[in-house]
Every structure is written in structure tokens, then in C-alpha cells.
Amino acid sequence: MAVCPPQTLYDVTTLSRVGAIARKLGITWGGDWTGNIDRPHFEVKSNWIMPKGYKIEGQVIIPTNSKYQVQLIVEDNKPKPIVKDDDKMQFTNETLKAAVRDYLKQAVDKKLIDKSHLEKFDAGTLTNGDLKGLEIIIAQRSA
């Protein structure tokens, strides 16, 4: 198994931390190999058992084929967050609303963001926090 993107997971510091955890759990980490070090590589044997004193908060599905990712299924009974009225985007005039929509549309057309964000805007479910995050993504991807 190899850790898949986002690219930040290929950071040596991050992988070293994850590798240390894997080592404690009895999982082979490619960062411990001699010769061909492969830090994003982890091997979990089919007969692996969680060591005593550790707990996984969910069900782990380990694939038998490297084409698939390890899955962690967590069933929690917590209610899904509901968008509060004070976080919904509100505009003082239609010109401003049209300008924000146009900004998002241009970013979609340039393939900087997925069209689902524009759909959320049109449906009135895009939050102020969503827009702030999209502004950062658009700026980074435009650079």
C-alpha cells in the first residue's frame, strides 16, 4: 500500500511521524528499509492484529490489491453539522452577488475549482467560510 495524494503527505516530516506510529502498531514502513527507502509505502500483513492498548475508532478495510486505498469507516451517531443562518452568504445588493458568482464561474472555467462550488452558490448553500477557502484555493492555483 502507498499513501496517496494530497502531496503534503509526501513530506518527510509527516511520513516520519506516520512511520513511527506504524512501527508501534507492527506495520512495516518503507522508511525503515535499507537501500531503497520508500517512505510513502506501508505494508500491513493479512494476519495483522491491533496491538493491545490501541483502539481504532471505526472499521479498517485493507485492500488485497494496490489499486485500492485503505478505508476507515467510522460510524458515529453525531448529528451532521447544519449550516447556521449567520454563516449563509448574504448580499446587500444584486450587483455584488453577481460579481461573486462571476468570480466563481471564471474559476470553474479555468478549472481552478470544481463546478460543484458554483452549484452550491446558485443553490444558496455556499457559506462564508466556503467562499474564504475557495478564495485561497483560487489564489494558490492561479499563481
N, C-alpha and C positions, 0 to 999 in steps of 0.2 A: 504494500500500500504506500502511496506517496501523498503527502499533503498537497492539496490543490490550491490554486489562487484563492484569495487575493494575494498579490505579490508580497505584501507585508509579512506573510507567513514564511517567506524565504529569508527573512532577516536572521542572521546568525545568532543574535542575542535571543530572539524569540524562539528559534528552533533549539537552542541550547537549554532554555528553560523547559520547553516541552519535552526534550530528550531526557532531562533529569527526572521529570515526572514519569515518563515511560519506563526508564530504568528501574525506578522504585516499584513499578507495577509489574515488572517482569516482562516487559515488552522490548524486543530488540530494536535499537535505534541505530540508523545508519551513520550517525555522527560518532559512534563509538568504534566504528570499523577502522582497521588499519589499512593503509594503501588507498583504496578508492572510497574516501569518505563521501557519504550521501546523506546529508543532514535532513532533507525532507522525507526520507524513507523510514518507515516503521514497519516492523513485522510482528504480527500477532498470530501465534500458533493456534490451530483449530481447537486444541485442548486447553487453551489458556483459561485460567480461573482467577477471578478477582482475589487478590491477597486479603487476608483478614485485616480488619481495621479500616478498610476503604469502602466507599459506597458510591455507586453510580446512580444518579437521580433520573433514572429512565431505563429504557431498553437499548442496548447497543446491538446493531446488526452489522456483523463483519462479513463483507462480501468474499466470495470464493474466486472472484475474477477481478483483475486490476482495472478493468474498465469502469467499475462501480466504486462509489465512495462509501466509507464507513458512515453509518447513520446512527444518530442518537435520537430516540423517540422519547419525548418527555410528555407525559400526560399529567397536566396539572388541573386542578379544579378552580384555579383562579379565574375570575371573570376577565374577559378581553377588555383592554382599555377602550373607553368611549371618548371620542373627541369632544372636548368641552366647548361650549358656545364661545367662551372667551378666547379660544385658540383658533377658531374658524376664521378664515380670511374675510375681512370686511373692507369694503372700499367706500370712500366718501363721494366718489363720482365715477361715472362710466368710462371717462377718458383714462383714468388711472387703471381701472380694471382691464380695459382693452390693451393698454401698454404692457401690463404684466402678462396677459395672455399672449401677446405678440412676442414678447421676450422668450417665453417658454416654447412657443411654436418655432421660432428661429433655432433654438437649441435642439429641438426634436429634428428639424430639417437638416441640421448639421451633424446629426447623430451623436450629439453630446449627452443627451438624456433619452430615456425610453418614452415612447408616446403615452404610456400609462399615466405619467405625471400630468400631461396636458388633459387627459381624460378625467383625472381626479379634479383638476382645476375647473373644468367645464361642469362636473357634477356637483361642485361646491364642497368637496370633501378634502381638498388640499389645505393643510394647516399652515399657520405662520411658520412653525418650525420646519415643515416640509420645504417651504419656499426658501428659507435661510440655508438649509442643507443643499438644495438644488443650486442656489447662487454660488456656493463654494465649489460644488462639482463642476459647474459650467465654467467657472473661472480657471480651475485647475486644468480642465480638459481643453480649454481654449489656448492655454499658454504654449 
